[in-house]
Amino acid sequence: MATGLVISKTPVYYGPSTTIYPSEGSTVGPNEKVTILWKEGSWYYIEYFVGTTSTRKRMYIETNRVSHIVGTIPSKSFLGTKKTTRPATVYAGPGSDYAKTGSVGAEAVTAYNEVAGNYTFIEYNIPGGKRKRAYIETSRLSNPSTSKIIKDPINPSLNFTGSNHTDYGVPTGTPVYAMCDGTFKFAYIWGKKYQASKNSYLSLGRGIRLTPAPGWKTADGRTPSYIEYGHLSRLNGFSTPNYVERCQGSESGTNYLEKTVILANKTVKCGELIGYSGNSGNTYGATGEHLHIRLR
């Protein structure tokens, strides 16, 4: 470990590259003293204080930006292992006393051979084809070979333990997540009894169907062909008409003409946001807002 002075005002990065990793959005220097933890190629991994606070960050900076180095700087060569995370906050250092850098869902990451206390250094994907490196609690990591268990749609850090038809009595606006890797059919259903009428639209409303990727099953061994989602108020990334809201129930024996409007068939990862719970469509005799889940 060593110390050095950052020569001039310099951006810092989430990894040792300006093309693969984004800038952290802040700078260090000029003449700012930093701790140099290791060298990786032409980059230093440094620790520094955030402004005049006691909060610390660890980020990457190009080696030619640091002078007046005192001490020994070890070189690092990382070995990575594929792991699966449970949803968690990630930090710019090995502990919650470091600045938060974001969060991960139930997703695949690379866990490096750099562990400090209860934290592991990881690399994960972010939108735009880029990546970040940060620290996560080691207890949030598991081996992919044991991770293909269908998760709860409201709390994806937990395994799904409901029956084949489970209604979640949650308020409108509750985030709803993909229960496994697979393909989600973003759609809404409408129908009419005799003529077009705002009071005749029906069925599951917004949501529709998640088809699991191969190998996914519930903790008790069920392997559904697909998982039905219903009654969402919003679908993440898609606009839908208002007429699917607050619909009259379909009375027993009523013959409705239905139409499914497919917005997209999209590959999703377990723990990815699907949308938000609500009361769209009708609730087939149930009362109140809720999330409908059925394994078929």
C-alpha angles and dihedrals in degrees: 000000000000143000130231145166122253104230100214140352103304135176119237127216140214091237143005098286138063093215103044098037127045125233113264088234097244137076141225127215165352099188091343117155113230136176114243110213100178146337121242113183107305093343136088123212104219139185121214142158123263104244112300094332129105091240115112136206136194118210142147125265131177112262095233090065095066128073140167091049117188121188137016122310115205120214117233131210112182128217114201133205124194111245137168120232133214112221108286146148115258124212140209089239141016099291146036090261088073122082117279114247099187137282143279129217129210093306145126117273138166112251112204129212089254112105126166118183108309094344134090127202110238141177121215139174124257130187117288096044093283134123141217135206121214143135126272133182106269091226088067092066128085137171115269091228090068098034104081093100117129109249135216112272094223100038108025092184086074130066117249109257101168130113122265087273113040127167117199113210096214128144123258111277097036109142114250121202140198109267093210143352112289145090120312120204103213105204147124132226126222134171144168136220102207109337141000107291135151087230095056102059111110152153130069094337111200125009116041123172146004116191109201121232115242117291100025118129141152120268089257093051105263114148109195121198087220141348118233119218121192147178099024119164094212138012116219109253098002136092120221133183122266095233093084090070127101097356129182115260120257105248117225110277095014112141110222127181107226133198127188114212108204114207099178145333102226133180109236136184125228109274094024115140111258100175143282131300122250144132105278121149113013127301102228095237097324117118130221135018116311146144116254117212123177128174110212 
